């Protein structure tokens, strides 16, 4: 028999007197981990839904339990609950017809990021409802983003520029990319704003309310019945809602997504831990990505740690630092609590400040699964995945706010046209989450940044490879470096970067093959070819077709618009470098640390 104390199993010895066994248990309980002691010494309040919205030790342990389940040897994490059912016939002749006095055009499930698409659709005159299982509010920890990305919310009509100023808690420059003493690359205007999610969500929610939107707080999704002419949403609290379309914005662990993916294990995972602390004297610049060491052991795995650090808006000496790593979800993968134990040792060295000199305001942690077959096509009529639930974010990023801003305009227009033409079958809705070769080709970068025990490459290989890539992009200038730093892969810049790396660092090519493996490289080659093909189609065929689309029949017009968008966004050509950005990169580096 085993007793589980603080997440560790303790086995009593049969030949030991009972009193001694009791003493062993007492000692185990009296020696919590450093992480537990620190977290239980911090007052926690205002935990909310969404990634990074919980800060307590008990929430950390629950997430580690979920992570352990994902890391099991089984390819199926758990048999998913059946949430969505297709029902033949019309809901007007079903048992629900007497309750259908309130019919929505759209119901968005999941409010933290769902409120943005809900507000954008409301601004087009649609009747929209939002279902949120918690109180609809943003987390305390800031989102880091660039002004260019926030302005995309202004273009859609969700925010005004005054709203951006009100929600921006911190602004800082320059921004560093660096790898284990090899040299630093400095840029301007990348993730250089700290936006308050509390304020931002509050602003957007007020706008949603003013447009006639309806919010259902404290309600959870139970099941969805999809009829020919409507979707019926049953909530666990007993309420029933009706809608022409349901948008699933419930994040990476949406129960609908679990059903679609049949509980399948993710292909990769980004693990993130961090803090927001007070007491930093040097606090004017940020780190977009920084690696201060080679690979190391964590749990029973080999990991490569990366860092991000940003000044926080809560005070001039407050700073947020994230430590993250990419892993395969396999038995022996490190727990978040193990990562935090490393974090307490490594963060003071990284930031050059003793831990005792810092006041810890919040502890941050999260797991971000990624799948090769993303974005996720619609599997059911009248249901569409959005945001993290759709897998539209880059596999090398954690958190989906940046990808939300990039795709919000495209999705708002597409959803509105699907509703207007009643193109709500799964095939038509899937055109809103199409195959995007630039997103699929990003998988190579996650594979390259994931340490593996069996790869037989030097411990500093990942840092060497990344530094070579970043130095090549820096030499090629802003049109190459800036889109990449904002998770946008484009064919021309990628070809130039890979070509320059092969010319200047040919000695690392054998290690690349060992690190990522031949099957991954072959798979990536197909996406790379498609990236070039989409670039060609969007550059040369799109201008010839676009003027003609207005004369097409409605369904054909809808399909061609979605196809042209797939070419443009799938090639990364939606990203336009503004005139001001071409002068923003400050290409500074310590010459003594550069490898020429």
Protein Blocks (a to p, Z undefined) as FASTA:
>chain_A
ZZdeehiacdddfkbcfklmmmmmmmmmmmccfklmmmmmpccehiaedehiacbfklmm
mmmmmmmmmmpmbfbfbacddfbdcdedjfklmmklmmmmbccfbdcehjklmmmmmmmm
mmnopacddddfbdcdddfbdcdddfklmmmmmmnopacfklmmmmpmbdcddddddeeh
iapcddehiakaccdfklmmmmmmmmmmmnopacdehiacfbdcddfkbccdddfkopac
ddfbdcdfebjmlfklmmmnnopacfbdcdddddddehifblcbccfbdcfbdcddehjb
dcdddddddddfkbmkbccddddddddddehiacfklmmmmmmmmmmmmnopafklpccf
bdcdddddddfkbcdddfbghiacehjlnopacfkbgcjklmmmmmmmmmmmmmmmmmmn
opabfklmmmmmccdfklmmmmmmmmmmpccfklopafklmmmmmmmmmmmmmmnommlm
mmmmnopacfklmmmmmmmmmmmmmmlmmmmmmmnopklmmmmmmmmmmmmmmmmmmmmm
mmmmmmmmmmpcfklmmmmmmmmmmmmmmnopmpccdfklmmmpccdddfklpcZZ
